Structures are given as structure tokens and as C-alpha cells.
Amino acid sequence: MVDDSGVVGRGAGAPVSARVEGGVGGARAAGAAGIASVVLVVAGRVVAGGVPQVSASAHTIASYYAKRSHWQRQEAGLVLGALSMVFFLWFLGGLRARLRVGERAGAPLSSVVLAAGVAFAVLYAALSTMRGVIAFALDGSHAFRAAALDPQLVRSLEEARSLFFVHALVAGAVLIAASSLLALRTGAFARWLGAGGLAVAALVLVGAFVASGVVFLLLAWIVVVGVVLIAEPRPT
């Protein structure tokens, strides 16, 4: 197609119907990616299983890491977690694109959504690494296996993982809150999703410090938004 400047090309000169259909397909793919990211997070957690906590005895820690099957489960869980963030970032891109449709020029909220989402992904990667690093070291290094495993190292890494988890939940709460506020302002999503998202954001923010189980609210929000992007790829 030839645009007003006489240049043949795609993009701005592409038919409106083609751009609309491309946007619809992209929104649905982003929604599916969000759901896939949650499935992979849960699968990774199930596969990895539990690990000795900070309060565990030296004997419990040594017994756990003496089994190669435990290393392999931690490694598999870390790989699934890493893959989940690939899909999450895809979802984040689609979410931001949807939210920006009605945002006025220069408004900051869509940028906050992007920044909070990227921060969440980075912090999730960090906390996953804290839990899986010993398993990878044991599986990949004869020198590491030959030395006695220091239980204080294990406890320190688990404590660091817990702190990264708190920060990840805070970033997740900001992501939900900014998305919900922007949805309410622009009508990018139904009002029930915007209002409900604000309530979820508040619960996740408070729960980050007192109840780690609120992570399931964050995951549920991602799934709900993913389903909406699939069912309603264009703002109604």
C-alpha cells in the first residue's frame, strides 16, 4: 500500500483491518502467555518440592542434599521457573499495549506497569536462583561435592530467597495497582477487573510482609487478565 508520502510499506500504511486483526491476535497470544507463565510457575514449584528451611538442623540439611534426586528436582524446578518468565514478559508486553490504548500522552502509569513487571521478573529469577544454586553446584562440580556442605550457607541462601520473595510481591502489587488504575481511567478493561485488581493489589502488598500465600492472588490475577485478553482482545 502507498501512504500519503508516496512510500510503499507496511506499518502505518497497512490496511486498518490488518492492523486490527494483528492487534487482536497479539492480545490473545499475550493472554495465553500469561496463563502459561502461571502454569509453569506452579509446575516448577511442585517439581522442585520442599527444601530445608532456615531453622533446619545441620543433619537435615546434609541429608537432603546428599540425594542426587533432590538436586535434579531443584534443577528442573529452576528451569521451569525460568521458562515461566519468558511467557510472563510476553504477557506483560500485551498487557501494557492494551492499557496504553486510551492513555493520554506523557502519562506515567503504563511505564509503571512495565517497570513493575520487569522488576517482578528479575526478582523472581533471583529468588529462584537462590534456591537452586546449591543443587546446580553439587551436580556440576566435583570439587563442590567433595567438600562438606556448610549448613550456614544453605540457611543464608534460603533467608536471602525469602527477602527477594518479599520484594517480588511488592513489585507484583505495584504491577496490579498500576494496571487497575489505568484500566479504570481508560476503560481498557471492565470496571470489575479494575476495581477488583485494586483490592488484590492491597492484599498482595500487605501479605508480602505477613502472609506469603498471597502469591496465589497475584497468580490468579494474571490468569484472570489472561482469560480476559483472550475473550475480549479489544476494549469493549
C-alpha positions, 0 to 999 in steps of 0.5 A: 500500500502507498501512504500519503508520502508516496512510500510503499510499506507496511506499518502505518500504511497497512490496511486498518483491518490488518492492523486490527486483526494483528492487534487482536491476535497479539492480545490473545497470544499475550493472554495465553502467555500469561496463563502459561507463565502461571502454569509453569510457575506452579509446575516448577514449584511442585517439581522442585518440592520442599527444601530445608528451611532456615531453622533446619538442623545441620543433619537435615540439611546434609541429608537432603542434599546428599540425594542426587534426586533432590538436586535434579528436582531443584534443577528442573524446578529452576528451569521451569521457573525460568521458562515461566518468565519468558511467557510472563514478559510476553504477557506483560508486553500485551498487557501494557499495549492494551492499557496504553490504548486510551492513555493520554500522552506523557502519562506515567502509569503504563511505564509503571506497569512495565517497570513493575513487571520487569522488576517482578521478573528479575526478582523472581529469577533471583529468588529462584536462583537462590534456591537452586544454586546449591543443587546446580553446584553439587551436580556440576562440580566435583570439587563442590561435592567433595567438600562438606556442605556448610549448613550456614550457607544453605540457611543464608541462601534460603533467608536471602530467597525469602527477602527477594520473595518479599520484594517480588510481591511488592513489585507484583502489587505495584504491577496490579495497582498500576494496571487497575488504575489505568484500566479504570481511567481508560476503560481498557478493561471492565470496571470489575477487573479494575476495581477488583485488581485494586483490592488484590493489589492491597492484599498482595502488598500487605501479605508480602510482609505477613502472609506469603500465600498471597502469591496465589492472588497475584497468580490468579490475577494474571490468569484472570487478565489472561482469560480476559485478553483472550475473550475480549482482545479489544476494549469493549 
